[in-house]
């Protein structure tokens, strides 16, 4: 099974958010232990670097991204992926790019806290908690 990790989930872990962090950290632990299961969209890398640099530092952003590369595969897009995203009936274009990346990487799920905005997605979206309860329950 492959999952595409949305930016918000990665930010939860990187910034140690108390409200959402535990579920997102547990999800990343599963990803780390499950080879070739986690995907990250190409554009998420630049978004994460920008956001983490602003929140902490460029060195912190680099270190976090380097850690992700130990277990996550970056899914690149191209002209066709952007065309597909533009054709999607989604209100947030960045979310449509996530869907296009998930399709390209053959993900079964998009893991995000923003499930509501993925209602029109070709790939089902689950929260970290929902995914863990459904597929990683003890």
KAQUIWO-V384070 format. One record per pair of residues at least 6 apart in sequence whose C-alpha atoms are under 8 Angstrom apart, sorted by the first residue. I is the first residue (numbers start at 1). J is the second residue. If there is no record, write none. Layout:
BEGIN
i & j
I & J
I & J
END
This chain:
BEGIN
i & j
1 & 37
1 & 107
1 & 108
2 & 36
2 & 37
2 & 38
2 & 39
2 & 106
2 & 107
2 & 108
2 & 109
3 & 37
3 & 38
3 & 39
3 & 102
3 & 107
3 & 108
3 & 109
3 & 110
3 & 111
4 & 38
4 & 39
4 & 40
4 & 41
4 & 98
4 & 101
4 & 102
4 & 107
4 & 109
4 & 110
4 & 111
5 & 38
5 & 39
5 & 40
5 & 41
5 & 110
5 & 111
5 & 112
6 & 40
6 & 44
6 & 98
6 & 110
6 & 111
6 & 112
7 & 44
7 & 47
7 & 48
7 & 112
8 & 112
8 & 113
9 & 21
9 & 24
9 & 111
9 & 112
9 & 113
9 & 128
10 & 24
10 & 48
11 & 48
11 & 52
12 & 20
12 & 21
12 & 24
12 & 25
13 & 21
13 & 24
13 & 25
14 & 52
14 & 64
23 & 128
23 & 129
23 & 132
24 & 128
24 & 129
26 & 132
27 & 128
27 & 132
30 & 136
31 & 37
31 & 38
31 & 71
31 & 72
32 & 70
32 & 71
32 & 72
35 & 71
36 & 71
36 & 72
36 & 73
37 & 72
38 & 71
38 & 72
38 & 73
39 & 72
39 & 73
39 & 74
39 & 75
39 & 102
39 & 105
39 & 107
40 & 72
40 & 73
40 & 74
40 & 75
40 & 101
41 & 74
41 & 75
41 & 76
41 & 77
41 & 98
41 & 101
41 & 102
42 & 74
42 & 75
42 & 76
42 & 77
42 & 101
43 & 76
45 & 65
48 & 61
49 & 58
49 & 61
49 & 62
49 & 65
50 & 61
52 & 58
52 & 60
52 & 61
53 & 59
53 & 60
53 & 61
75 & 101
75 & 102
75 & 104
75 & 105
76 & 101
77 & 100
77 & 101
77 & 104
81 & 97
81 & 100
81 & 101
81 & 104
82 & 97
82 & 100
84 & 100
85 & 93
85 & 96
85 & 97
85 & 99
85 & 100
86 & 93
86 & 96
88 & 96
88 & 120
88 & 121
89 & 120
90 & 96
90 & 117
90 & 118
90 & 120
90 & 121
91 & 117
92 & 117
95 & 117
95 & 118
96 & 121
99 & 110
99 & 121
99 & 122
99 & 123
102 & 108
102 & 109
102 & 110
102 & 123
103 & 122
103 & 123
107 & 123
108 & 123
108 & 124
109 & 123
109 & 124
109 & 125
109 & 126
110 & 123
110 & 124
110 & 125
110 & 126
111 & 125
111 & 126
111 & 127
111 & 128
111 & 131
112 & 125
112 & 126
112 & 127
112 & 128
113 & 126
113 & 127
113 & 128
114 & 127
115 & 125
115 & 126
115 & 127
118 & 124
118 & 125
119 & 125
END
